Amino acid sequence: GEYGLRLIALLSSIGLLFVVYALAKKLIASRWVQLVPLFLTAFSYEMIRYGTENKQYSLDTLLTVLLVALALNWLPNRLTALRLFLWGLIGMVAVWFSMPIVFTLAGVGVYYGYTFLRKQDYQRLGQLVLAIGSWLLSFGVYYWLLLRPDIESDYLNTYHQAYFLPLPPQSSEEWAQLG
């Protein structure tokens, strides 16, 4: 039923609270200040709404925060070949559960890649490139099977059209929209 479909969003939102608090404990020294990100998450209108709807947004948020926490726990200087292999697998699977996770994975790749380049650690940089390649391969399959058929959909192409800024504006209505 409908409540069964909403269960994933609810569990993701509850899990998000635990991950946000764990991340706050890692990053913030003051115990009281650690509660601020937790309260901002717990009482956010959007997070409450997403935790009760049959939509993917709370799972997207949970996976994003989990990957950021993982990147902060697996620091670049202690990143082994096994952990880079695991990053490859985690990213390949995450793409199938959350479309916007590709942006988080890009940030993780830049975070590690910049560190490896700066330290001239080309061996781990090569291993990172393999992990990123696996993410791209997984997203490519996802795109080919699920997204590509909808690219030409007039409905999807015009759904958010009213919210796009007209650049360059060509009528008085478009100038008013920019205002």
Backbone as CSV, one residue per row, in Angstrom:
resi,resn,N_x,N_y,N_z,CA_x,CA_y,CA_z,C_x,C_y,C_z
1,GLY,0.805,-1.180,0.000,0.000,0.000,0.000,0.859,1.258,0.000
2,GLU,0.182,2.362,0.109,0.856,3.654,0.049,1.854,3.827,1.193
3,TYR,1.494,3.392,2.399,2.412,3.553,3.524,3.660,2.696,3.353
4,GLY,3.506,1.549,2.749,4.664,0.710,2.465,5.632,1.381,1.508
5,LEU,5.091,2.102,0.548,5.941,2.816,-0.402,6.651,3.998,0.254
6,ARG,6.028,4.570,1.271,6.638,5.707,1.966,7.687,5.266,2.991
7,LEU,7.758,3.980,3.269,8.657,3.480,4.305,10.123,3.776,3.993
8,ILE,10.531,3.667,2.743,11.930,3.937,2.380,12.279,5.385,2.682
9,ALA,11.387,6.308,2.342,11.636,7.725,2.625,11.710,7.975,4.129
10,LEU,10.832,7.365,4.892,10.836,7.547,6.338,12.118,6.992,6.957
11,LEU,12.493,5.776,6.594,13.709,5.175,7.141,14.955,5.952,6.725
12,SER,14.956,6.467,5.499,16.088,7.278,5.044,16.204,8.553,5.871
13,SER,15.085,9.184,6.164,15.098,10.411,6.959,15.565,10.144,8.381
14,ILE,15.121,9.040,8.958,15.568,8.686,10.309,17.064,8.374,10.294
15,GLY,17.505,7.606,9.322,18.930,7.294,9.203,19.762,8.543,8.999
16,LEU,19.226,9.507,8.261,19.931,10.761,8.016,20.243,11.478,9.326
17,LEU,19.319,11.452,10.268,19.547,12.118,11.553,20.754,11.522,12.274
18,PHE,20.874,10.213,12.239,22.012,9.561,12.890,23.331,9.901,12.194
19,VAL,23.303,9.916,10.868,24.534,10.204,10.121,24.938,11.667,10.295
20,VAL,23.975,12.582,10.271,24.286,13.999,10.465,24.878,14.212,11.860
21,TYR,24.306,13.575,12.858,24.837,13.738,14.211,26.248,13.154,14.325
22,ALA,26.477,11.984,13.751,27.817,11.387,13.781,28.830,12.281,13.072
23,LEU,28.430,12.857,11.950,29.319,13.761,11.213,29.571,15.040,12.007
24,ALA,28.547,15.549,12.670,28.709,16.751,13.496,29.658,16.470,14.666
25,LYS,29.552,15.291,15.269,30.460,14.941,16.367,31.899,14.871,15.883
26,LYS,32.094,14.439,14.647,33.446,14.340,14.105,34.020,15.713,13.773
27,LEU,33.191,16.637,13.306,33.676,17.913,12.796,33.593,19.078,13.780
28,ILE,32.751,18.962,14.802,32.496,20.093,15.701,32.891,19.698,17.124
29,ALA,33.719,20.517,17.755,34.228,20.192,19.091,33.175,20.398,20.181
30,SER,32.444,21.486,20.125,31.484,21.802,21.181,30.263,20.890,21.102
31,ARG,29.957,20.263,22.241,28.829,19.326,22.271,27.513,20.010,21.937
32,TRP,27.313,21.223,22.420,26.066,21.928,22.150,25.967,22.358,20.697
33,VAL,27.065,22.760,20.119,27.050,23.192,18.721,26.837,21.989,17.793
34,GLN,27.206,20.803,18.251,26.964,19.592,17.457,25.475,19.372,17.212
35,LEU,24.652,19.881,18.103,23.207,19.695,17.959,22.597,20.588,16.886
36,VAL,23.286,21.660,16.521,22.734,22.605,15.542,22.460,21.926,14.200
37,PRO,23.434,21.236,13.577,23.106,20.580,12.300,22.018,19.518,12.445
38,LEU,22.010,18.845,13.592,20.970,17.842,13.823,19.592,18.490,13.867
39,PHE,19.454,19.592,14.616,18.168,20.281,14.694,17.776,20.896,13.360
40,LEU,18.745,21.460,12.640,18.433,22.030,11.328,17.925,20.956,10.371
41,THR,18.477,19.771,10.479,18.010,18.665,9.639,16.663,18.152,10.115
42,ALA,16.535,17.931,11.407,15.316,17.330,11.954,14.085,18.214,11.785
43,PHE,14.277,19.530,11.866,13.133,20.427,11.815,13.022,21.195,10.506
44,SER,13.799,20.799,9.519,13.716,21.412,8.203,12.390,21.024,7.549
45,TYR,11.697,22.014,7.043,10.419,21.751,6.374,10.596,20.735,5.242
46,GLU,11.646,20.943,4.436,11.858,20.056,3.295,12.147,18.625,3.747
47,MET,12.973,18.466,4.782,13.317,17.111,5.213,12.114,16.410,5.837
48,ILE,11.283,17.143,6.564,10.055,16.536,7.110,9.146,16.121,5.969
49,ARG,9.011,16.998,4.998,8.158,16.701,3.840,8.691,15.513,3.053
50,TYR,9.994,15.509,2.775,10.571,14.425,1.992,10.531,13.098,2.742
51,GLY,10.543,13.148,4.058,10.467,11.914,4.839,9.085,11.305,4.885
52,THR,8.089,12.032,4.408,6.722,11.510,4.446,6.133,11.260,3.064
53,GLU,6.856,11.646,2.021,6.344,11.469,0.663,6.941,10.230,0.021
54,ASN,6.279,9.761,-0.987,6.798,8.639,-1.766,7.693,9.191,-2.875
55,LYS,8.785,9.835,-2.465,9.756,10.388,-3.411,11.145,9.996,-2.949
56,GLN,12.114,10.190,-3.815,13.465,9.711,-3.561,14.342,10.712,-2.818
57,TYR,13.869,11.889,-2.507,14.741,12.957,-2.032,15.407,12.662,-0.693
58,SER,14.716,12.015,0.224,15.350,11.722,1.510,16.440,10.664,1.337
59,LEU,16.254,9.730,0.431,17.312,8.754,0.148,18.499,9.437,-0.528
60,ASP,18.242,10.379,-1.426,19.317,11.158,-2.045,20.139,11.873,-0.975
61,THR,19.450,12.492,-0.028,20.135,13.226,1.030,20.936,12.293,1.920
62,LEU,20.342,11.176,2.299,21.054,10.213,3.149,22.315,9.706,2.463
63,LEU,22.212,9.319,1.212,23.377,8.807,0.495,24.450,9.881,0.337
64,THR,24.044,11.111,0.089,25.012,12.203,-0.037,25.795,12.389,1.253
65,VAL,25.092,12.477,2.371,25.759,12.685,3.651,26.608,11.463,4.014
66,LEU,26.136,10.267,3.696,26.931,9.064,3.955,28.241,9.079,3.170
67,LEU,28.183,9.461,1.900,29.410,9.477,1.091,30.367,10.572,1.556
68,VAL,29.837,11.714,1.974,30.703,12.763,2.516,31.357,12.276,3.809
69,ALA,30.581,11.633,4.659,31.139,11.097,5.909,32.197,10.039,5.622
70,LEU,31.950,9.205,4.650,32.926,8.175,4.288,34.215,8.807,3.771
71,ALA,34.084,9.826,2.949,35.270,10.508,2.422,36.065,11.165,3.546
72,LEU,35.371,11.679,4.548,36.069,12.310,5.668,36.666,11.294,6.635
73,ASN,36.134,10.071,6.621,36.710,9.008,7.452,37.864,8.303,6.748
74,TRP,37.770,8.160,5.442,38.841,7.534,4.665,39.695,8.663,4.084
75,LEU,40.530,9.232,4.903,41.362,10.354,4.492,42.313,9.932,3.377
76,PRO,42.655,10.846,2.489,43.504,10.504,1.338,44.847,9.874,1.723
77,ASN,45.452,10.336,2.808,46.769,9.796,3.170,46.698,8.371,3.700
78,ARG,45.503,7.897,4.055,45.340,6.523,4.532,44.487,5.682,3.584
79,LEU,44.323,6.146,2.371,43.473,5.453,1.413,44.262,4.329,0.755
80,THR,43.846,3.115,1.010,44.533,1.940,0.463,43.910,1.555,-0.877
81,ALA,44.560,0.637,-1.567,44.025,0.130,-2.833,42.679,-0.548,-2.604
82,LEU,42.539,-1.240,-1.488,41.264,-1.898,-1.173,40.155,-0.870,-0.981
83,ARG,40.459,0.210,-0.271,39.436,1.242,-0.063,39.082,1.950,-1.363
84,LEU,40.037,2.137,-2.233,39.717,2.733,-3.543,38.857,1.770,-4.364
85,PHE,39.137,0.491,-4.251,38.300,-0.515,-4.915,36.878,-0.449,-4.345
86,LEU,36.771,-0.353,-3.017,35.454,-0.242,-2.382,34.739,1.038,-2.800
87,TRP,35.492,2.145,-2.938,34.894,3.377,-3.445,34.289,3.141,-4.827
88,GLY,35.013,2.406,-5.659,34.482,2.094,-6.986,33.163,1.358,-6.898
89,LEU,33.105,0.332,-6.053,31.862,-0.443,-5.903,30.735,0.388,-5.295
90,ILE,31.068,1.138,-4.251,30.048,1.963,-3.590,29.455,2.975,-4.577
91,GLY,30.314,3.625,-5.338,29.829,4.596,-6.312,28.988,3.960,-7.408
92,MET,29.418,2.781,-7.868,28.659,2.094,-8.920,27.242,1.761,-8.457
93,VAL,27.104,1.332,-7.215,25.789,0.973,-6.675,24.984,2.224,-6.348
94,ALA,25.641,3.234,-5.768,24.926,4.453,-5.343,24.246,5.149,-6.515
95,VAL,24.866,5.109,-7.692,24.289,5.753,-8.877,22.898,5.205,-9.179
96,TRP,22.681,3.946,-8.897,21.398,3.317,-9.203,20.321,3.655,-8.170
97,PHE,20.719,4.157,-7.005,19.755,4.513,-5.972,19.500,6.014,-5.888
98,SER,20.401,6.801,-6.472,20.276,8.250,-6.372,20.937,8.904,-7.579
99,MET,20.126,9.503,-8.434,20.680,10.139,-9.623,21.612,11.311,-9.297
100,PRO,21.258,12.198,-8.358,22.159,13.324,-8.097,23.430,12.946,-7.346
101,ILE,23.581,11.692,-6.973,24.786,11.272,-6.259,26.020,11.417,-7.150
102,VAL,25.830,11.526,-8.460,26.984,11.717,-9.345,27.712,13.013,-9.015
103,PHE,26.998,14.027,-8.536,27.645,15.280,-8.157,28.476,15.100,-6.883
104,THR,27.967,14.325,-5.952,28.728,14.025,-4.736,29.962,13.206,-5.083
105,LEU,29.795,12.218,-5.953,30.940,11.408,-6.374,31.979,12.266,-7.090
106,ALA,31.529,13.230,-7.871,32.475,14.137,-8.523,33.270,14.918,-7.479
107,GLY,32.594,15.378,-6.436,33.279,16.082,-5.361,34.272,15.192,-4.635
108,VAL,33.893,13.950,-4.397,34.801,12.990,-3.753,36.017,12.752,-4.642
109,GLY,35.778,12.581,-5.935,36.884,12.369,-6.864,37.841,13.547,-6.900
110,VAL,37.305,14.763,-6.900,38.153,15.961,-6.898,38.925,16.055,-5.580
111,TYR,38.268,15.759,-4.476,38.907,15.802,-3.153,40.126,14.877,-3.109
112,TYR,39.922,13.636,-3.505,41.044,12.688,-3.497,42.057,13.022,-4.592
113,GLY,41.567,13.319,-5.786,42.460,13.580,-6.910,43.379,14.764,-6.666
114,TYR,42.837,15.833,-6.115,43.648,17.016,-5.814,44.751,16.665,-4.816
115,THR,44.394,15.898,-3.801,45.382,15.513,-2.788,46.475,14.645,-3.399
116,PHE,46.081,13.689,-4.220,47.080,12.799,-4.827,47.979,13.563,-5.795
117,LEU,47.406,14.480,-6.550,48.214,15.287,-7.468,49.193,16.181,-6.709
118,ARG,48.711,16.809,-5.657,49.558,17.699,-4.872,50.732,16.939,-4.240
119,LYS,50.479,15.699,-3.812,51.546,14.890,-3.201,52.310,14.068,-4.235
120,GLN,51.923,14.212,-5.491,52.536,13.464,-6.593,52.484,11.957,-6.343
121,ASP,51.353,11.509,-5.810,51.121,10.083,-5.562,50.373,9.509,-6.765
122,TYR,51.127,9.228,-7.802,50.530,8.826,-9.077,49.976,7.406,-9.048
123,GLN,50.489,6.571,-8.158,49.961,5.212,-8.062,48.514,5.251,-7.559
124,ARG,48.280,5.964,-6.461,46.906,6.055,-5.952,46.020,6.895,-6.875
125,LEU,46.603,7.856,-7.568,45.830,8.615,-8.544,45.334,7.700,-9.657
126,GLY,46.168,6.798,-10.094,45.753,5.823,-11.109,44.641,4.922,-10.600
127,GLN,44.741,4.503,-9.344,43.696,3.668,-8.753,42.391,4.460,-8.631
128,LEU,42.525,5.747,-8.293,41.337,6.600,-8.219,40.692,6.749,-9.591
129,VAL,41.499,6.884,-10.612,40.962,7.000,-11.977,40.163,5.747,-12.332
130,LEU,40.630,4.573,-11.897,39.877,3.338,-12.135,38.536,3.365,-11.396
131,ALA,38.544,3.851,-10.150,37.291,3.946,-9.395,36.325,4.910,-10.082
132,ILE,36.852,6.061,-10.504,36.005,7.040,-11.196,35.493,6.463,-12.511
133,GLY,36.335,5.728,-13.193,35.900,5.065,-14.428,34.755,4.101,-14.179
134,SER,34.796,3.384,-13.057,33.692,2.467,-12.736,32.413,3.245,-12.453
135,TRP,32.546,4.421,-11.806,31.360,5.250,-11.572,30.772,5.707,-12.892
136,LEU,31.638,6.156,-13.795,31.171,6.637,-15.097,30.534,5.517,-15.909
137,LEU,31.117,4.332,-15.843,30.549,3.185,-16.550,29.155,2.868,-16.018
138,SER,29.027,2.847,-14.698,27.732,2.554,-14.089,26.705,3.610,-14.465
139,PHE,27.107,4.882,-14.406,26.181,5.941,-14.788,25.848,5.865,-16.279
140,GLY,26.814,5.486,-17.108,26.562,5.334,-18.535,25.516,4.271,-18.817
141,VAL,25.609,3.146,-18.121,24.598,2.088,-18.282,23.249,2.588,-17.791
142,TYR,23.242,3.265,-16.656,22.009,3.843,-16.108,21.384,4.815,-17.109
143,TYR,22.224,5.684,-17.653,21.744,6.649,-18.639,21.174,5.932,-19.860
144,TRP,21.913,4.962,-20.376,21.501,4.278,-21.599,20.184,3.541,-21.408
145,LEU,20.019,2.891,-20.265,18.818,2.084,-20.042,17.611,2.898,-19.574
146,LEU,17.839,3.920,-18.737,16.703,4.587,-18.111,16.495,6.043,-18.531
147,LEU,17.550,6.783,-18.698,17.391,8.217,-18.972,17.269,8.537,-20.452
148,ARG,18.042,7.867,-21.275,18.065,8.171,-22.705,16.694,8.096,-23.357
149,PRO,15.881,7.092,-23.031,14.563,7.046,-23.683,13.683,8.272,-23.389
150,ASP,13.926,8.948,-22.266,13.090,10.090,-21.896,13.650,11.434,-22.344
151,ILE,14.838,11.447,-22.917,15.474,12.710,-23.293,14.617,13.513,-24.266
152,GLU,13.967,12.865,-25.171,13.173,13.558,-26.186,11.730,13.805,-25.771
153,SER,11.390,13.510,-24.525,10.021,13.697,-24.054,9.695,15.190,-23.968
154,ASP,8.661,15.619,-24.682,8.241,17.018,-24.614,7.806,17.388,-23.206
155,TYR,7.160,16.458,-22.510,6.701,16.716,-21.155,7.883,17.049,-20.245
156,LEU,8.915,16.224,-20.279,10.073,16.463,-19.416,10.856,17.705,-19.839
157,ASN,10.940,17.944,-21.121,11.703,19.097,-21.604,11.028,20.422,-21.280
158,THR,9.729,20.439,-21.113,9.024,21.692,-20.842,8.515,21.802,-19.406
159,TYR,8.700,20.771,-18.581,8.142,20.749,-17.227,8.626,21.936,-16.395
160,HIS,9.916,22.219,-16.416,10.482,23.311,-15.619,10.768,24.561,-16.453
161,GLN,10.306,24.610,-17.662,10.631,25.701,-18.567,10.275,27.070,-17.986
162,ALA,9.189,27.155,-17.268,8.766,28.442,-16.716,9.740,28.971,-15.671
163,TYR,10.568,28.098,-15.113,11.501,28.510,-14.060,12.890,28.846,-14.594
164,PHE,13.146,28.561,-15.862,14.446,28.879,-16.451,14.496,30.359,-16.807
165,LEU,15.641,30.963,-16.579,15.795,32.365,-16.953,15.995,32.479,-18.460
166,PRO,15.268,33.378,-19.096,15.413,33.563,-20.548,16.683,34.361,-20.857
167,LEU,17.658,33.693,-21.384,18.914,34.376,-21.726,19.238,34.143,-23.184
168,PRO,19.373,35.136,-23.968,19.099,36.544,-23.663,17.598,36.802,-23.738
169,PRO,17.096,37.744,-22.945,15.658,38.056,-22.999,15.292,38.702,-24.327
170,GLN,14.152,38.284,-24.894,13.774,38.764,-26.221,12.399,39.420,-26.253
171,SER,11.754,39.537,-25.096,10.453,40.199,-25.066,10.301,40.911,-23.726
172,SER,9.278,41.735,-23.623,9.058,42.463,-22.367,8.688,41.489,-21.239
173,GLU,7.993,40.398,-21.563,7.653,39.401,-20.556,8.918,38.722,-20.019
174,GLU,9.871,38.455,-20.908,11.111,37.818,-20.474,11.949,38.770,-19.636
175,TRP,11.928,40.062,-19.961,12.623,41.055,-19.140,11.965,41.138,-17.762
176,ALA,10.635,41.046,-17.716,9.914,41.080,-16.448,10.258,39.848,-15.611
177,GLN,10.398,38.708,-16.287,10.764,37.478,-15.567,12.148,37.614,-14.943
178,LEU,13.080,38.243,-15.649,14.410,38.451,-15.098,14.362,39.378,-13.882
179,GLY,13.433,40.324,-13.860,13.306,41.243,-12.732,12.808,40.566,-11.506
